[in-house]
Amino acid sequence: MEHRKCAICNDKAEVHHLDAVGMGRDRNDIVHVGMNAIALCRKHHIQAHNMGKNEFLKQYHVYGIILDSYLCKILNLGRKAVYNELFERDKQFLQLEEVRE
């Protein structure tokens, strides 16, 4: 996901949300942290929408991953101010953990 490579064919990919986005849930306003997503090229992204989530995942034997604040920042997914704050908090936490060891 981090390197934007399709989970099926390894071509350049975009984020495919396995949890519903749209229909009142604006992708630029929602918090993506905790959502389930997969990286798919344009061809496979369209196929996933046409087939439906369950059939697509079953056919290709793939699954999504839960987005964390790091991935949301790297992928530039909505609510940028929130992600920057979460990323900085996580970064500080990880640095503290390194010092304790």
C-alpha positions in Angstrom: 0.0 0.0 0.0 2.8 2.4 1.0 4.4 2.1 -2.4 1.2 2.4 -4.4 1.5 -0.9 -6.2 -1.5 -3.0 -7.2 -2.1 -6.0 -5.0 -3.1 -8.0 -8.1 -0.6 -7.0 -10.9 1.9 -4.7 -9.2 1.2 -1.8 -11.6 0.9 1.8 -10.3 -2.1 1.8 -7.9 -4.6 4.0 -6.1 -6.5 3.4 -2.9 -9.6 1.3 -3.1 -11.8 1.6 0.0 -13.3 -1.6 1.2 -15.3 0.3 3.8 -17.9 2.4 2.0 -17.0 6.0 1.1 -19.3 8.5 -0.6 -23.1 8.7 -0.3 -22.8 11.3 2.4 -19.3 10.3 3.5 -17.0 12.7 1.7 -13.5 11.1 1.2 -11.9 14.5 1.9 -13.7 15.0 5.3 -13.8 11.5 6.8 -11.0 10.2 9.0 -9.5 7.2 7.2 -7.6 5.9 10.2 -9.0 2.5 11.0 -10.7 2.0 7.5 -10.0 -1.1 5.5 -8.4 -0.5 2.0 -6.4 -2.1 -0.7 -4.1 -0.8 -3.4 -5.4 -1.5 -6.9 -4.4 -0.3 -10.4 -7.1 1.5 -12.3 -8.1 -1.6 -14.2 -8.6 -3.7 -11.1 -10.2 -0.8 -9.2 -12.9 -0.6 -11.8 -13.2 -4.4 -11.8 -13.6 -4.4 -8.0 -16.5 -1.9 -8.2 -18.2 -3.8 -11.0 -17.8 -7.2 -9.3 -18.5 -6.2 -5.8 -16.2 -6.4 -2.8 -16.8 -10.0 -1.7 -16.6 -11.6 -5.2 -13.5 -9.6 -6.1 -11.6 -10.5 -2.9 -12.7 -14.2 -3.3 -11.6 -14.4 -7.0 -8.1 -12.8 -6.4 -7.5 -14.2 -2.9 -6.6 -10.8 -1.5 -7.6 -8.8 1.4 -7.4 -5.2 2.6 -5.4 -3.7 5.4 -6.4 -1.3 8.1 -5.1 2.2 7.5 -3.1 3.7 10.3 -2.0 7.4 10.7 1.3 6.7 9.0 -0.3 5.3 5.8 -2.9 8.0 5.7 -0.2 10.6 5.8 1.9 8.9 3.1 -1.2 8.4 0.9 -2.5 11.9 1.6 -5.9 10.7 2.6 -8.3 13.5 3.7 -8.3 15.4 7.0 -4.6 16.4 6.7 -4.5 18.5 9.9 -5.8 15.5 11.9 -3.3 13.1 10.3 -0.4 15.5 10.9 -1.3 15.7 14.6 -1.7 11.9 14.8 1.5 11.2 13.0 3.5 13.6 15.2 2.0 11.9 18.3 2.9 8.4 17.0 6.4 9.5 16.1 7.0 10.9 19.6 5.6 7.7 21.1 7.9 5.6 19.0 10.9 7.7 20.0 10.0 7.3 23.6 9.8 3.6 23.2 13.3 3.5 21.7 14.7 5.4 24.6 13.2 3.0 27.1 14.8 -0.1 25.6 
